Amino acid sequence: MTTPPASPAAEDAALALRAFALWPAGFGGLWLRGPGPARDALVERLGSTVRLKRMPAHIDSERLHGGIDLAASLAAGRSVLRSGFLEEARGAIVLAPLAERITASLAGSVAQALDHADTAERFGLVLLDDGAEHDEVPPLSLTERVAFACDLGNAAPAGFDATELPAPLASPAEIPVCSAEGLEALAAVSLALGVDSGRALRFAALAAGASARLAGRETVRESDLAAAARLVLAPRATRLPPPPPEDNAEPPPPPPPPQDSDADTPGDEEQEDNGKPDPDQLIEAAAAAIPPGLLEALAAGRTRRGAGSGGGARHLSPLRGRPLAARQGLPRGGARLALIDTLRAAVPWQALRRAEGDALTGLRIMKDDVRVRRFEARSASVTIFAVDASGSAAFTRLAEAKGAVELLLAQAYVKRTEVALVAFRGSEAQLLLPPTRSLTRARRALSELPGGGGTPLAAGLSMVCTLGTGLTRRGYTPLLVLLTDGRGNIALDGGTNRATATEDAMKAGRAIATAGLAGVVIDISPRPRPEAAAIASAMRARYVPLPQASAATLSKVIGALT
C-alpha cells in the first residue's frame, strides 16, 4: 500500500512546524485553522518534542494571572496564593482551543505576557482556530504575534508523524540573514497584498532564513523567500495583488556572449544565488497560497474581522450570555450573586477583621466583598431592505429583493438575523415587511408588491432611518441595504422638483449617518451613476455597484456585512 503524496497545504504546514521548532521564542507560534486529522497530527507531533499546556477555553482572569486559592485559604484560615496559568506556561507551548472565540480582554492579557516575558521564559502560542467563516478569526492582537498561519481544513494527515523536528538553536544568530534585495522583495509582496504590519515583515524575513537553515544553506535564496511569502504574508492578505501590466513591446535582444568563451558557465544554483529576487514571482507564489474562499471574499471587497464580529452588537446582560469577570456590587436588578468571587474577595481580610471585631467566629463578609456575575450577550441583527420600486425596472428590482430576502431568512435561525422590507414608489414609502424571521410571513407579504411611479428616495431614507433608530433603542443591530440608482424625483413635501428631491435625500442620508446606522448602497442601474455614490457618501455607507445583481449576489454581499 503506497502512501498518498502530501498536499501543498500539508507540506507548508510541515515546513512551518520545523521552522517554529528552530526558535519558538522568536517565531511566537502557529495559527492553525481548520479542525481535522491533519491539525491533530501536527499538534501531536509538536507535543512529542516540547511541553504543551492547554489553556481552558473559558479561563477567567483569576486563573490566568493567579490569586487566592479559596479552598486552601478557608482550610488554613489565612490567605494562600496560587500561581496563574501564564506563570505555569513559562517555557512551554500554549494550546489555545476555540481561538476564534477568545475575548479581547483575554487576548490582551496573553499578548502582554508574550511581549514582556524574558526570552528564556517566553512561551509559544498555538492558536487552534475552528472558525467556519473566513471572518471568524482570533483577535488581531494574537494573530499578529505568531509567525505562521496554516489552513489545514482540507489537508491530509499523512506526513506529520514522519516530520523530523530540529533541535532549538542555541542562538538566533545561527539563522541566515536576508540580503537587502530579499528584504525589498518581501516588502513588495507585503505591499501588494495589503499587509501593513511590521511584525509580519519581520516574521517573513526570519522564516526565509529558517527555510535556508533547514535546507542546510548559509544564504537565503528566492525559494526561501517564496516559502516565507506563502507561510507568513499570504494568510494576512487584505487585498488581491494587482494584475501584471500588459507589455506589448518587443523583448530586448539577447545580451552578447561573454568575451571569454572558455570561462565556465555558472550553474543554475549560482545564478539563483547571485541573481536578484523577482518580486513578481514572489507575489504570484503568495497569491496562489491564499485559500480560495479568502480569494473570493477579497474579490468581493470583504475585510477580515476579529473574533465574534458577525451578528449583532455585544452588550452586558445580568442573566445570560458569555460569562465575564465578576464585579463589585449587590445582587439586585436581576444581577446574580457570584459566591466564589465574593468569598475570594473576603478571605484576605479575615485576620484583620477578627482582630478588630468581637469573639464571633466564622467567615466575615462585608458589603465591599460582594461580587455579582456578569455576562456578555449579542443582540439580534436586522437587515432592512429599502427597495426603489419605481420606474420601468421596478419588477426586476423587486424580484431581486424578494429572492435575497428569502435566502437571508433561510439562515435567520443560524445567524440570529431578522429581515425587514421598505419599498418606495409614487409619492411615499411603505413598510411592507416588519422585522421578522418567518419565511412564510415574508413570502405572503412579498407576493404582491406594487411597482412603478415616481421615486420618493427621501421618503424611503427617512423611513429606514426611523425604523433603524427604533430598532437600536430596542437592543437590535440594524443594517440598512438600499437598492437604488440614486435618482430621486419626489421631495418630502410631495413636490416634483428634482433639485429639492435630491437635497431632501441628501439630508435624510446625513441623518442616517448621524444616527450611526451601518448601511450599504447597492447601485443597480445598468451603469454605475454618481447619484447613488453621493447618497452612500452622505450615509457614510459602503457603495457597491451591481448592475447585474441577482438574489444570490445580493445575499452574498449582505452576508459579508452582517
Secondary structure, DSSP 8 states (H G I E B T S, - for coil): -------HHHHHHHHHHHHHHH-HHHH-EEEEES-SHHHHHHHHHHHTTS-EEE--TT--HHHHHEEE-HHHHHHHTS--EEE-HHHHTTTSEEEETTGGG--HHHHHHHHHHHHHS-TTT--EEEEEE--SSTT----HHHHTT-SEEEE-TT--STTSTT-------S-GGGS----HHHHHHHHHHHHHTT---HHHHHHHHHHHHHHHHHTT-SS--HHHHHHHIIIIIGGG--S---------S---------S-TTS----HHHHHHHS---HHHHHHHHHHHS-HHHHHHHHTT-----TT-SSS-EEEESSSSEEEEEEE--S-TT--B-HHHHHHHHGGGHHHHHHHS-S--S----GGG-EEEEEEEE--EEEEEEEE--STTHHHHHHHHHHHHHHHHHTHHHHTEEEEEEEEETTEEEEEEEEE--HHHHHHHHTT----S---HHHHHHHHHHHHHHHHHTT-EEEEEEEE-S-----TTS---HHHHHHHHHHHHHHHHHTT-EEEEEE-SSS--HHHHHHHHHHT-EEEE-TT--HHHHHHHHHTT-
